Structures are given as C-alpha cells and as structure tokens.
C-alpha cells in the first residue's frame, strides 16, 4: 500500500487531501500543530477507509522543524524513503 505525508492536515486543503488520498486506499502520515483535530481526522479516515494513519505534531513555522520532520519520517520509512518517493504527485497519479 502507498503512504503519503500530508502537512497542515488538521484543516483546510490538508484535510481535503487526506480525505481524497484515504479514499484511494493510501495510508497517511498526518502532520500539523493541533493534536485533537489530527486525532479526530485520523480516526475518521481509519474507520471509513480502513487505512493506517499516523499523526505527528509539528509546527513547521519553527526554525529546524522541517529537518526534524524529515528525520522522524526517515526513521519510520527507512529504506523506502528515497528521492523518488519524496516527489509530490498529483492525486490523479496516486489514485491510479
């Protein structure tokens, strides 16, 4: 199964992307500042689409936060975390 990383996932376009990708049976790593909102979204998507979700609390406006997120994801993904998989793909590509 595919896995997608979505930042700003607790609301707005980030939450919309999460819903679309979940509908395509894509496991999700959801990143945002709001634990309550992320947890609710993760639970809803798991129940509705039977996917795996993981939440990471991170404020990407803070200095060094992007590197910290990268390090956290690299540890989780290990050898699957390559430049090829880090590219941003359109929803049409992910859902095919």
mmCIF file as gemmi writes it, N, C-alpha and C atoms, coordinates in Angstrom:
data_model
loop_
_atom_site.group_PDB
_atom_site.id
_atom_site.type_symbol
_atom_site.label_atom_id
_atom_site.label_alt_id
_atom_site.label_comp_id
_atom_site.label_asym_id
_atom_site.label_entity_id
_atom_site.label_seq_id
_atom_site.pdbx_PDB_ins_code
_atom_site.Cartn_x
_atom_site.Cartn_y
_atom_site.Cartn_z
_atom_site.occupancy
_atom_site.B_iso_or_equiv
_atom_site.pdbx_formal_charge
_atom_site.auth_seq_id
_atom_site.auth_asym_id
_atom_site.pdbx_PDB_model_num
ATOM 1 N N . UNK Axp A 1 ? 0.844 -1.182 0 1 0 ? 1 A 1
ATOM 2 C CA . UNK Axp A 1 ? 0 0 0 1 0 ? 1 A 1
ATOM 3 C C . UNK Axp A 1 ? 0.886 1.241 0 1 0 ? 1 A 1
ATOM 4 N N . UNK Axp A 2 ? 0.404 2.28 -0.651 1 0 ? 2 A 1
ATOM 5 C CA . UNK Axp A 2 ? 1.121 3.55 -0.705 1 0 ? 2 A 1
ATOM 6 C C . UNK Axp A 2 ? 0.95 4.297 0.607 1 0 ? 2 A 1
ATOM 7 N N . UNK Axp A 3 ? 1.924 5.154 0.901 1 0 ? 3 A 1
ATOM 8 C CA . UNK Axp A 3 ? 1.856 6.019 2.078 1 0 ? 3 A 1
ATOM 9 C C . UNK Axp A 3 ? 2.137 7.443 1.635 1 0 ? 3 A 1
ATOM 10 N N . UNK Axp A 4 ? 1.327 8.386 2.113 1 0 ? 4 A 1
ATOM 11 C CA . UNK Axp A 4 ? 1.506 9.796 1.795 1 0 ? 4 A 1
ATOM 12 C C . UNK Axp A 4 ? 1.707 10.587 3.077 1 0 ? 4 A 1
ATOM 13 N N . UNK Axp A 5 ? 2.554 11.585 2.995 1 0 ? 5 A 1
ATOM 14 C CA . UNK Axp A 5 ? 2.801 12.531 4.082 1 0 ? 5 A 1
ATOM 15 C C . UNK Axp A 5 ? 2.048 13.81 3.744 1 0 ? 5 A 1
ATOM 16 N N . UNK Axp A 6 ? 1.196 14.261 4.664 1 0 ? 6 A 1
ATOM 17 C CA . UNK Axp A 6 ? 0.424 15.476 4.439 1 0 ? 6 A 1
ATOM 18 C C . UNK Axp A 6 ? 0.686 16.441 5.587 1 0 ? 6 A 1
ATOM 19 N N . UNK Axp A 7 ? 1.228 17.604 5.255 1 0 ? 7 A 1
ATOM 20 C CA . UNK Axp A 7 ? 1.432 18.64 6.26 1 0 ? 7 A 1
ATOM 21 C C . UNK Axp A 7 ? 0.222 19.572 6.265 1 0 ? 7 A 1
ATOM 22 N N . UNK Axp A 8 ? -0.029 20.187 7.401 1 0 ? 8 A 1
ATOM 23 C CA . UNK Axp A 8 ? -1.205 21.049 7.533 1 0 ? 8 A 1
ATOM 24 C C . UNK Axp A 8 ? -2.484 20.243 7.424 1 0 ? 8 A 1
ATOM 25 N N . UNK Axp A 9 ? -2.449 19.009 7.903 1 0 ? 9 A 1
ATOM 26 C CA . UNK Axp A 9 ? -3.539 18.061 7.684 1 0 ? 9 A 1
ATOM 27 C C . UNK Axp A 9 ? -4.745 18.27 8.591 1 0 ? 9 A 1
ATOM 28 N N . UNK Axp A 10 ? -4.654 19.128 9.584 1 0 ? 10 A 1
ATOM 29 C CA . UNK Axp A 10 ? -5.751 19.241 10.551 1 0 ? 10 A 1
ATOM 30 C C . UNK Axp A 10 ? -6.954 20.004 10.023 1 0 ? 10 A 1
ATOM 31 N N . UNK Axp A 11 ? -6.798 20.756 8.933 1 0 ? 11 A 1
ATOM 32 C CA . UNK Axp A 11 ? -7.937 21.509 8.399 1 0 ? 11 A 1
ATOM 33 C C . UNK Axp A 11 ? -7.638 21.95 6.966 1 0 ? 11 A 1
ATOM 34 N N . UNK Axp A 12 ? -8.632 22.555 6.358 1 0 ? 12 A 1
ATOM 35 C CA . UNK Axp A 12 ? -8.471 23.141 5.037 1 0 ? 12 A 1
ATOM 36 C C . UNK Axp A 12 ? -8.042 22.158 3.961 1 0 ? 12 A 1
ATOM 37 N N . UNK Axp A 13 ? -7.157 22.639 3.097 1 0 ? 13 A 1
ATOM 38 C CA . UNK Axp A 13 ? -6.73 21.832 1.957 1 0 ? 13 A 1
ATOM 39 C C . UNK Axp A 13 ? -5.957 20.586 2.396 1 0 ? 13 A 1
ATOM 40 N N . UNK Axp A 14 ? -5.24 20.668 3.502 1 0 ? 14 A 1
ATOM 41 C CA . UNK Axp A 14 ? -4.531 19.496 4.004 1 0 ? 14 A 1
ATOM 42 C C . UNK Axp A 14 ? -5.484 18.381 4.382 1 0 ? 14 A 1
ATOM 43 N N . UNK Axp A 15 ? -6.567 18.716 5.08 1 0 ? 15 A 1
ATOM 44 C CA . UNK Axp A 15 ? -7.58 17.722 5.445 1 0 ? 15 A 1
ATOM 45 C C . UNK Axp A 15 ? -8.286 17.197 4.201 1 0 ? 15 A 1
ATOM 46 N N . UNK Axp A 16 ? -8.519 18.066 3.229 1 0 ? 16 A 1
ATOM 47 C CA . UNK Axp A 16 ? -9.159 17.634 1.979 1 0 ? 16 A 1
ATOM 48 C C . UNK Axp A 16 ? -8.271 16.642 1.231 1 0 ? 16 A 1
ATOM 49 N N . UNK Axp A 17 ? -6.975 16.922 1.162 1 0 ? 17 A 1
ATOM 50 C CA . UNK Axp A 17 ? -6.037 15.981 0.538 1 0 ? 17 A 1
ATOM 51 C C . UNK Axp A 17 ? -6.051 14.649 1.279 1 0 ? 17 A 1
ATOM 52 N N . UNK Axp A 18 ? -6.087 14.709 2.595 1 0 ? 18 A 1
ATOM 53 C CA . UNK Axp A 18 ? -6.098 13.483 3.392 1 0 ? 18 A 1
ATOM 54 C C . UNK Axp A 18 ? -7.323 12.634 3.057 1 0 ? 18 A 1
ATOM 55 N N . UNK Axp A 19 ? -8.464 13.263 2.944 1 0 ? 19 A 1
ATOM 56 C CA . UNK Axp A 19 ? -9.688 12.527 2.616 1 0 ? 19 A 1
ATOM 57 C C . UNK Axp A 19 ? -9.615 11.909 1.22 1 0 ? 19 A 1
ATOM 58 N N . UNK Axp A 20 ? -9.126 12.665 0.265 1 0 ? 20 A 1
ATOM 59 C CA . UNK Axp A 20 ? -9.016 12.154 -1.111 1 0 ? 20 A 1
ATOM 60 C C . UNK Axp A 20 ? -8.034 10.985 -1.196 1 0 ? 20 A 1
ATOM 61 N N . UNK Axp A 21 ? -6.904 11.125 -0.552 1 0 ? 21 A 1
ATOM 62 C CA . UNK Axp A 21 ? -5.913 10.056 -0.588 1 0 ? 21 A 1
ATOM 63 C C . UNK Axp A 21 ? -6.394 8.818 0.16 1 0 ? 21 A 1
ATOM 64 N N . UNK Axp A 22 ? -7.084 9.012 1.27 1 0 ? 22 A 1
ATOM 65 C CA . UNK Axp A 22 ? -7.634 7.88 2.014 1 0 ? 22 A 1
ATOM 66 C C . UNK Axp A 22 ? -8.648 7.129 1.159 1 0 ? 22 A 1
ATOM 67 N N . UNK Axp A 23 ? -9.452 7.855 0.392 1 0 ? 23 A 1
ATOM 68 C CA . UNK Axp A 23 ? -10.428 7.226 -0.495 1 0 ? 23 A 1
ATOM 69 C C . UNK Axp A 23 ? -9.738 6.384 -1.573 1 0 ? 23 A 1
ATOM 70 N N . UNK Axp A 24 ? -8.496 6.712 -1.866 1 0 ? 24 A 1
ATOM 71 C CA . UNK Axp A 24 ? -7.691 5.947 -2.833 1 0 ? 24 A 1
ATOM 72 C C . UNK Axp A 24 ? -6.908 4.822 -2.154 1 0 ? 24 A 1
ATOM 73 N N . UNK Axp A 25 ? -7.252 4.541 -0.902 1 0 ? 25 A 1
ATOM 74 C CA . UNK Axp A 25 ? -6.602 3.484 -0.123 1 0 ? 25 A 1
ATOM 75 C C . UNK Axp A 25 ? -5.11 3.747 0.095 1 0 ? 25 A 1
ATOM 76 N N . UNK Axp A 26 ? -4.779 4.988 0.398 1 0 ? 26 A 1
ATOM 77 C CA . UNK Axp A 26 ? -3.412 5.387 0.7 1 0 ? 26 A 1
ATOM 78 C C . UNK Axp A 26 ? -3.274 5.573 2.206 1 0 ? 26 A 1
ATOM 79 N N . UNK Axp A 27 ? -2.303 4.886 2.827 1 0 ? 27 A 1
ATOM 80 C CA . UNK Axp A 27 ? -2.01 5.118 4.236 1 0 ? 27 A 1
ATOM 81 C C . UNK Axp A 27 ? -1.471 6.536 4.389 1 0 ? 27 A 1
ATOM 82 N N . UNK Axp A 28 ? -1.69 7.13 5.558 1 0 ? 28 A 1
ATOM 83 C CA . UNK Axp A 28 ? -1.356 8.54 5.733 1 0 ? 28 A 1
ATOM 84 C C . UNK Axp A 28 ? -0.506 8.802 6.967 1 0 ? 28 A 1
ATOM 85 N N . UNK Axp A 29 ? 0.434 9.717 6.801 1 0 ? 29 A 1
ATOM 86 C CA . UNK Axp A 29 ? 1.153 10.318 7.914 1 0 ? 29 A 1
ATOM 87 C C . UNK Axp A 29 ? 0.677 11.767 7.934 1 0 ? 29 A 1
ATOM 88 N N . UNK Axp A 30 ? -0.06 12.113 8.97 1 0 ? 30 A 1
ATOM 89 C CA . UNK Axp A 30 ? -0.688 13.425 9.076 1 0 ? 30 A 1
ATOM 90 C C . UNK Axp A 30 ? 0.118 14.317 10.007 1 0 ? 30 A 1
ATOM 91 N N . UNK Axp A 31 ? 0.462 15.512 9.529 1 0 ? 31 A 1
ATOM 92 C CA . UNK Axp A 31 ? 1.309 16.432 10.291 1 0 ? 31 A 1
ATOM 93 C C . UNK Axp A 31 ? 0.587 17.764 10.463 1 0 ? 31 A 1
ATOM 94 N N . UNK Axp A 32 ? 0.554 18.254 11.694 1 0 ? 32 A 1
ATOM 95 C CA . UNK Axp A 32 ? 0.005 19.582 11.993 1 0 ? 32 A 1
ATOM 96 C C . UNK Axp A 32 ? 0.287 19.903 13.454 1 0 ? 32 A 1
ATOM 97 N N . UNK Axp A 33 ? -0.18 21.068 13.89 1 0 ? 33 A 1
ATOM 98 C CA . UNK Axp A 33 ? 0.051 21.502 15.268 1 0 ? 33 A 1
ATOM 99 C C . UNK Axp A 33 ? -1.032 21.037 16.229 1 0 ? 33 A 1
ATOM 100 N N . UNK Axp A 34 ? -2.229 20.78 15.735 1 0 ? 34 A 1
ATOM 101 C CA . UNK Axp A 34 ? -3.388 20.511 16.586 1 0 ? 34 A 1
ATOM 102 C C . UNK Axp A 34 ? -3.607 19.01 16.79 1 0 ? 34 A 1
ATOM 103 N N . UNK Axp A 35 ? -3.263 18.525 17.975 1 0 ? 35 A 1
ATOM 104 C CA . UNK Axp A 35 ? -3.395 17.101 18.262 1 0 ? 35 A 1
ATOM 105 C C . UNK Axp A 35 ? -4.845 16.633 18.206 1 0 ? 35 A 1
ATOM 106 N N . UNK Axp A 36 ? -5.753 17.394 18.789 1 0 ? 36 A 1
ATOM 107 C CA . UNK Axp A 36 ? -7.163 16.991 18.813 1 0 ? 36 A 1
ATOM 108 C C . UNK Axp A 36 ? -7.733 16.85 17.408 1 0 ? 36 A 1
ATOM 109 N N . UNK Axp A 37 ? -7.487 17.852 16.566 1 0 ? 37 A 1
ATOM 110 C CA . UNK Axp A 37 ? -8.002 17.812 15.196 1 0 ? 37 A 1
ATOM 111 C C . UNK Axp A 37 ? -7.377 16.666 14.406 1 0 ? 37 A 1
ATOM 112 N N . UNK Axp A 38 ? -6.068 16.483 14.555 1 0 ? 38 A 1
ATOM 113 C CA . UNK Axp A 38 ? -5.401 15.394 13.844 1 0 ? 38 A 1
ATOM 114 C C . UNK Axp A 38 ? -5.928 14.035 14.284 1 0 ? 38 A 1
ATOM 115 N N . UNK Axp A 39 ? -6.107 13.865 15.581 1 0 ? 39 A 1
ATOM 116 C CA . UNK Axp A 39 ? -6.584 12.593 16.106 1 0 ? 39 A 1
ATOM 117 C C . UNK Axp A 39 ? -7.986 12.278 15.591 1 0 ? 39 A 1
ATOM 118 N N . UNK Axp A 40 ? -8.857 13.286 15.594 1 0 ? 40 A 1
ATOM 119 C CA . UNK Axp A 40 ? -10.222 13.08 15.086 1 0 ? 40 A 1
ATOM 120 C C . UNK Axp A 40 ? -10.21 12.697 13.608 1 0 ? 40 A 1
ATOM 121 N N . UNK Axp A 41 ? -9.424 13.417 12.819 1 0 ? 41 A 1
ATOM 122 C CA . UNK Axp A 41 ? -9.337 13.123 11.39 1 0 ? 41 A 1
ATOM 123 C C . UNK Axp A 41 ? -8.788 11.72 11.161 1 0 ? 41 A 1
ATOM 124 N N . UNK Axp A 42 ? -7.726 11.373 11.859 1 0 ? 42 A 1
ATOM 125 C CA . UNK Axp A 42 ? -7.12 10.043 11.709 1 0 ? 42 A 1
ATOM 126 C C . UNK Axp A 42 ? -8.137 8.949 12.024 1 0 ? 42 A 1
ATOM 127 N N . UNK Axp A 43 ? -8.874 9.108 13.105 1 0 ? 43 A 1
ATOM 128 C CA . UNK Axp A 43 ? -9.877 8.11 13.493 1 0 ? 43 A 1
ATOM 129 C C . UNK Axp A 43 ? -10.99 7.999 12.453 1 0 ? 43 A 1
ATOM 130 N N . UNK Axp A 44 ? -11.446 9.139 11.938 1 0 ? 44 A 1
ATOM 131 C CA . UNK Axp A 44 ? -12.496 9.125 10.918 1 0 ? 44 A 1
ATOM 132 C C . UNK Axp A 44 ? -12.032 8.394 9.661 1 0 ? 44 A 1
ATOM 133 N N . UNK Axp A 45 ? -10.81 8.685 9.232 1 0 ? 45 A 1
ATOM 134 C CA . UNK Axp A 45 ? -10.298 8.079 7.998 1 0 ? 45 A 1
ATOM 135 C C . UNK Axp A 45 ? -10.028 6.59 8.173 1 0 ? 45 A 1
ATOM 136 N N . UNK Axp A 46 ? -9.532 6.206 9.33 1 0 ? 46 A 1
ATOM 137 C CA . UNK Axp A 46 ? -9.302 4.78 9.593 1 0 ? 46 A 1
ATOM 138 C C . UNK Axp A 46 ? -10.614 4.014 9.551 1 0 ? 46 A 1
ATOM 139 N N . UNK Axp A 47 ? -11.63 4.563 10.182 1 0 ? 47 A 1
ATOM 140 C CA . UNK Axp A 47 ? -12.923 3.885 10.252 1 0 ? 47 A 1
ATOM 141 C C . UNK Axp A 47 ? -13.585 3.801 8.88 1 0 ? 47 A 1
ATOM 142 N N . UNK Axp A 48 ? -13.584 4.903 8.156 1 0 ? 48 A 1
ATOM 143 C CA . UNK Axp A 48 ? -14.296 4.952 6.878 1 0 ? 48 A 1
ATOM 144 C C . UNK Axp A 48 ? -13.588 4.186 5.765 1 0 ? 48 A 1
ATOM 145 N N . UNK Axp A 49 ? -12.235 4.258 5.731 1 0 ? 49 A 1
ATOM 146 C CA . UNK Axp A 49 ? -11.492 3.704 4.596 1 0 ? 49 A 1
ATOM 147 C C . UNK Axp A 49 ? -10.591 2.523 4.946 1 0 ? 49 A 1
ATOM 148 N N . UNK Axp A 50 ? -10.556 2.124 6.204 1 0 ? 50 A 1
ATOM 149 C CA . UNK Axp A 50 ? -9.717 1.004 6.656 1 0 ? 50 A 1
ATOM 150 C C . UNK Axp A 50 ? -8.255 1.172 6.218 1 0 ? 50 A 1
ATOM 151 N N . UNK Axp A 51 ? -7.728 2.351 6.462 1 0 ? 51 A 1
ATOM 152 C CA . UNK Axp A 51 ? -6.32 2.635 6.163 1 0 ? 51 A 1
ATOM 153 C C . UNK Axp A 51 ? -5.57 2.799 7.481 1 0 ? 51 A 1
ATOM 154 N N . UNK Axp A 52 ? -4.253 2.828 7.386 1 0 ? 52 A 1
ATOM 155 C CA . UNK Axp A 52 ? -3.426 3.123 8.565 1 0 ? 52 A 1
ATOM 156 C C . UNK Axp A 52 ? -3.088 4.608 8.546 1 0 ? 52 A 1
ATOM 157 N N . UNK Axp A 53 ? -3.146 5.212 9.719 1 0 ? 53 A 1
ATOM 158 C CA . UNK Axp A 53 ? -2.747 6.613 9.851 1 0 ? 53 A 1
ATOM 159 C C . UNK Axp A 53 ? -1.771 6.753 11.001 1 0 ? 53 A 1
ATOM 160 N N . UNK Axp A 54 ? -0.95 7.739 10.88 1 0 ? 54 A 1
ATOM 161 C CA . UNK Axp A 54 ? -0.028 8.104 11.952 1 0 ? 54 A 1
ATOM 162 C C . UNK Axp A 54 ? -0.06 9.619 12.046 1 0 ? 54 A 1
ATOM 163 N N . UNK Axp A 55 ? -0.045 10.137 13.273 1 0 ? 55 A 1
ATOM 164 C CA . UNK Axp A 55 ? -0.023 11.587 13.419 1 0 ? 55 A 1
ATOM 165 C C . UNK Axp A 55 ? 1.313 12.022 14.005 1 0 ? 55 A 1
ATOM 166 N N . UNK Axp A 56 ? 1.766 13.169 13.514 1 0 ? 56 A 1
ATOM 167 C CA . UNK Axp A 56 ? 2.988 13.792 14.017 1 0 ? 56 A 1
ATOM 168 C C . UNK Axp A 56 ? 2.652 15.243 14.327 1 0 ? 56 A 1
ATOM 169 N N . UNK Axp A 57 ? 2.858 15.628 15.564 1 0 ? 57 A 1
ATOM 170 C CA . UNK Axp A 57 ? 2.641 17.022 15.956 1 0 ? 57 A 1
ATOM 171 C C . UNK Axp A 57 ? 3.893 17.814 15.641 1 0 ? 57 A 1
ATOM 172 N N . UNK Axp A 58 ? 3.745 18.805 14.772 1 0 ? 58 A 1
ATOM 173 C CA . UNK Axp A 58 ? 4.909 19.592 14.36 1 0 ? 58 A 1
ATOM 174 C C . UNK Axp A 58 ? 4.432 20.945 13.871 1 0 ? 58 A 1
ATOM 175 N N . UNK Axp A 59 ? 5.064 22.01 14.354 1 0 ? 59 A 1
ATOM 176 C CA . UNK Axp A 59 ? 4.807 23.364 13.869 1 0 ? 59 A 1
ATOM 177 C C . UNK Axp A 59 ? 5.904 23.695 12.873 1 0 ? 59 A 1
ATOM 178 N N . UNK Axp A 60 ? 5.594 23.587 11.601 1 0 ? 60 A 1
ATOM 179 C CA . UNK Axp A 60 ? 6.606 23.763 10.558 1 0 ? 60 A 1
ATOM 180 C C . UNK Axp A 60 ? 7.03 25.214 10.352 1 0 ? 60 A 1
ATOM 181 N N . UNK Axp A 61 ? 6.433 26.147 11.104 1 0 ? 61 A 1
ATOM 182 C CA . UNK Axp A 61 ? 6.885 27.536 11.027 1 0 ? 61 A 1
ATOM 183 C C . UNK Axp A 61 ? 8.117 27.768 11.901 1 0 ? 61 A 1
ATOM 184 N N . UNK Axp A 62 ? 8.427 26.818 12.752 1 0 ? 62 A 1
ATOM 185 C CA . UNK Axp A 62 ? 9.557 26.958 13.67 1 0 ? 62 A 1
ATOM 186 C C . UNK Axp A 62 ? 10.868 26.578 12.987 1 0 ? 62 A 1
ATOM 187 N N . UNK Axp A 63 ? 11.925 27.289 13.332 1 0 ? 63 A 1
ATOM 188 C CA . UNK Axp A 63 ? 13.247 27.003 12.784 1 0 ? 63 A 1
ATOM 189 C C . UNK Axp A 63 ? 13.647 25.564 13.094 1 0 ? 63 A 1
ATOM 190 N N . UNK Axp A 64 ? 14.092 24.86 12.081 1 0 ? 64 A 1
ATOM 191 C CA . UNK Axp A 64 ? 14.555 23.488 12.246 1 0 ? 64 A 1
ATOM 192 C C . UNK Axp A 64 ? 13.459 22.442 12.233 1 0 ? 64 A 1
ATOM 193 N N . UNK Axp A 65 ? 12.201 22.881 12.163 1 0 ? 65 A 1
ATOM 194 C CA . UNK Axp A 65 ? 11.085 21.934 12.224 1 0 ? 65 A 1
ATOM 195 C C . UNK Axp A 65 ? 11.033 21.017 11.008 1 0 ? 65 A 1
ATOM 196 N N . UNK Axp A 66 ? 11.326 21.55 9.841 1 0 ? 66 A 1
ATOM 197 C CA . UNK Axp A 66 ? 11.284 20.721 8.628 1 0 ? 66 A 1
ATOM 198 C C . UNK Axp A 66 ? 12.328 19.615 8.707 1 0 ? 66 A 1
ATOM 199 N N . UNK Axp A 67 ? 13.502 19.951 9.178 1 0 ? 67 A 1
ATOM 200 C CA . UNK Axp A 67 ? 14.552 18.933 9.325 1 0 ? 67 A 1
ATOM 201 C C . UNK Axp A 67 ? 14.157 17.894 10.368 1 0 ? 67 A 1
ATOM 202 N N . UNK Axp A 68 ? 13.563 18.343 11.442 1 0 ? 68 A 1
ATOM 203 C CA . UNK Axp A 68 ? 13.102 17.435 12.484 1 0 ? 68 A 1
ATOM 204 C C . UNK Axp A 68 ? 12.049 16.474 11.93 1 0 ? 68 A 1
ATOM 205 N N . UNK Axp A 69 ? 11.132 16.988 11.123 1 0 ? 69 A 1
ATOM 206 C CA . UNK Axp A 69 ? 10.117 16.15 10.499 1 0 ? 69 A 1
ATOM 207 C C . UNK Axp A 69 ? 10.761 15.148 9.546 1 0 ? 69 A 1
ATOM 208 N N . UNK Axp A 70 ? 11.684 15.621 8.732 1 0 ? 70 A 1
ATOM 209 C CA . UNK Axp A 70 ? 12.39 14.727 7.809 1 0 ? 70 A 1
ATOM 210 C C . UNK Axp A 70 ? 13.063 13.589 8.577 1 0 ? 70 A 1
ATOM 211 N N . UNK Axp A 71 ? 13.754 13.929 9.649 1 0 ? 71 A 1
ATOM 212 C CA . UNK Axp A 71 ? 14.446 12.903 10.443 1 0 ? 71 A 1
ATOM 213 C C . UNK Axp A 71 ? 13.454 11.889 11.024 1 0 ? 71 A 1
ATOM 214 N N . UNK Axp A 72 ? 12.32 12.379 11.507 1 0 ? 72 A 1
ATOM 215 C CA . UNK Axp A 72 ? 11.313 11.482 12.082 1 0 ? 72 A 1
ATOM 216 C C . UNK Axp A 72 ? 10.753 10.545 11.019 1 0 ? 72 A 1
ATOM 217 N N . UNK Axp A 73 ? 10.486 11.074 9.836 1 0 ? 73 A 1
ATOM 218 C CA . UNK Axp A 73 ? 9.939 10.259 8.754 1 0 ? 73 A 1
ATOM 219 C C . UNK Axp A 73 ? 10.99 9.284 8.242 1 0 ? 73 A 1
ATOM 220 N N . UNK Axp A 74 ? 12.212 9.728 8.113 1 0 ? 74 A 1
ATOM 221 C CA . UNK Axp A 74 ? 13.275 8.851 7.614 1 0 ? 74 A 1
ATOM 222 C C . UNK Axp A 74 ? 13.437 7.634 8.521 1 0 ? 74 A 1
ATOM 223 N N . UNK Axp A 75 ? 13.329 7.828 9.817 1 0 ? 75 A 1
ATOM 224 C CA . UNK Axp A 75 ? 13.429 6.708 10.75 1 0 ? 75 A 1
ATOM 225 C C . UNK Axp A 75 ? 12.289 5.727 10.543 1 0 ? 75 A 1
ATOM 226 N N . UNK Axp A 76 ? 11.085 6.241 10.306 1 0 ? 76 A 1
ATOM 227 C CA . UNK Axp A 76 ? 9.921 5.374 10.124 1 0 ? 76 A 1
ATOM 228 C C . UNK Axp A 76 ? 9.955 4.639 8.787 1 0 ? 76 A 1
ATOM 229 N N . UNK Axp A 77 ? 10.377 5.322 7.76 1 0 ? 77 A 1
ATOM 230 C CA . UNK Axp A 77 ? 10.322 4.77 6.415 1 0 ? 77 A 1
ATOM 231 C C . UNK Axp A 77 ? 11.567 3.964 6.041 1 0 ? 77 A 1
ATOM 232 N N . UNK Axp A 78 ? 12.667 4.232 6.715 1 0 ? 78 A 1
ATOM 233 C CA . UNK Axp A 78 ? 13.949 3.578 6.486 1 0 ? 78 A 1
ATOM 234 C C . UNK Axp A 78 ? 14.272 3.5 5.006 1 0 ? 78 A 1
ATOM 235 N N . UNK Axp A 79 ? 14.403 2.33 4.464 1 0 ? 79 A 1
ATOM 236 C CA . UNK Axp A 79 ? 14.872 2.199 3.083 1 0 ? 79 A 1
ATOM 237 C C . UNK Axp A 79 ? 13.825 2.6 2.049 1 0 ? 79 A 1
ATOM 238 N N . UNK Axp A 80 ? 12.558 2.759 2.436 1 0 ? 80 A 1
ATOM 239 C CA . UNK Axp A 80 ? 11.54 3.185 1.48 1 0 ? 80 A 1
ATOM 240 C C . UNK Axp A 80 ? 11.582 4.69 1.237 1 0 ? 80 A 1
ATOM 241 N N . UNK Axp A 81 ? 12.327 5.426 2.05 1 0 ? 81 A 1
ATOM 242 C CA . UNK Axp A 81 ? 12.355 6.881 1.961 1 0 ? 81 A 1
ATOM 243 C C . UNK Axp A 81 ? 13.45 7.29 0.984 1 0 ? 81 A 1
ATOM 244 N N . UNK Axp A 82 ? 13.082 7.433 -0.271 1 0 ? 82 A 1
ATOM 245 C CA . UNK Axp A 82 ? 14.05 7.788 -1.312 1 0 ? 82 A 1
ATOM 246 C C . UNK Axp A 82 ? 13.587 9.053 -2.009 1 0 ? 82 A 1
ATOM 247 N N . UNK Axp A 83 ? 14.463 9.622 -2.805 1 0 ? 83 A 1
ATOM 248 C CA . UNK Axp A 83 ? 14.091 10.832 -3.536 1 0 ? 83 A 1
ATOM 249 C C . UNK Axp A 83 ? 12.885 10.594 -4.437 1 0 ? 83 A 1
ATOM 250 N N . UNK Axp A 84 ? 12.811 9.418 -5.029 1 0 ? 84 A 1
ATOM 251 C CA . UNK Axp A 84 ? 11.675 9.097 -5.894 1 0 ? 84 A 1
ATOM 252 C C . UNK Axp A 84 ? 10.361 9.234 -5.145 1 0 ? 84 A 1
ATOM 253 N N . UNK Axp A 85 ? 10.298 8.74 -3.928 1 0 ? 85 A 1
ATOM 254 C CA . UNK Axp A 85 ? 9.057 8.777 -3.168 1 0 ? 85 A 1
ATOM 255 C C . UNK Axp A 85 ? 8.802 10.141 -2.531 1 0 ? 85 A 1
ATOM 256 N N . UNK Axp A 86 ? 9.792 10.983 -2.483 1 0 ? 86 A 1
ATOM 257 C CA . UNK Axp A 86 ? 9.612 12.297 -1.87 1 0 ? 86 A 1
ATOM 258 C C . UNK Axp A 86 ? 9.015 13.305 -2.838 1 0 ? 86 A 1
ATOM 259 N N . UNK Axp A 87 ? 8.932 12.968 -4.118 1 0 ? 87 A 1
ATOM 260 C CA . UNK Axp A 87 ? 8.364 13.901 -5.082 1 0 ? 87 A 1
ATOM 261 C C . UNK Axp A 87 ? 6.874 14.075 -4.816 1 0 ? 87 A 1
ATOM 262 N N . UNK Axp A 88 ? 6.379 15.22 -5.171 1 0 ? 88 A 1
ATOM 263 C CA . UNK Axp A 88 ? 4.951 15.493 -4.998 1 0 ? 88 A 1
ATOM 264 C C . UNK Axp A 88 ? 4.239 15.008 -6.25 1 0 ? 88 A 1
ATOM 265 N N . UNK Axp A 89 ? 3.262 14.127 -6.052 1 0 ? 89 A 1
ATOM 266 C CA . UNK Axp A 89 ? 2.493 13.571 -7.164 1 0 ? 89 A 1
ATOM 267 C C . UNK Axp A 89 ? 1.082 14.129 -7.082 1 0 ? 89 A 1
ATOM 268 N N . UNK Axp A 90 ? 0.483 14.36 -8.232 1 0 ? 90 A 1
ATOM 269 C CA . UNK Axp A 90 ? -0.908 14.791 -8.26 1 0 ? 90 A 1
ATOM 270 C C . UNK Axp A 90 ? -1.82 13.662 -7.799 1 0 ? 90 A 1
ATOM 271 N N . UNK Axp A 91 ? -2.994 14.015 -7.343 1 0 ? 91 A 1
ATOM 272 C CA . UNK Axp A 91 ? -3.932 12.998 -6.87 1 0 ? 91 A 1
ATOM 273 C C . UNK Axp A 91 ? -4.263 11.992 -7.974 1 0 ? 91 A 1
ATOM 274 N N . UNK Axp A 92 ? -4.32 12.432 -9.203 1 0 ? 92 A 1
ATOM 275 C CA . UNK Axp A 92 ? -4.631 11.513 -10.293 1 0 ? 92 A 1
ATOM 276 C C . UNK Axp A 92 ? -3.602 10.401 -10.384 1 0 ? 92 A 1
ATOM 277 N N . UNK Axp A 93 ? -2.338 10.729 -10.09 1 0 ? 93 A 1
ATOM 278 C CA . UNK Axp A 93 ? -1.267 9.745 -10.173 1 0 ? 93 A 1
ATOM 279 C C . UNK Axp A 93 ? -1.321 8.773 -8.99 1 0 ? 93 A 1
ATOM 280 N N . UNK Axp A 94 ? -1.589 9.274 -7.813 1 0 ? 94 A 1
ATOM 281 C CA . UNK Axp A 94 ? -1.639 8.45 -6.618 1 0 ? 94 A 1
ATOM 282 C C . UNK Axp A 94 ? -2.806 7.466 -6.681 1 0 ? 94 A 1
ATOM 283 N N . UNK Axp A 95 ? -3.908 7.909 -7.222 1 0 ? 95 A 1
ATOM 284 C CA . UNK Axp A 95 ? -5.114 7.086 -7.235 1 0 ? 95 A 1
ATOM 285 C C . UNK Axp A 95 ? -5.138 6.047 -8.351 1 0 ? 95 A 1
ATOM 286 N N . UNK Axp A 96 ? -4.219 6.079 -9.269 1 0 ? 96 A 1
ATOM 287 C CA . UNK Axp A 96 ? -4.201 5.103 -10.355 1 0 ? 96 A 1
ATOM 288 C C . UNK Axp A 96 ? -3.558 3.82 -9.952 1 0 ? 96 A 1
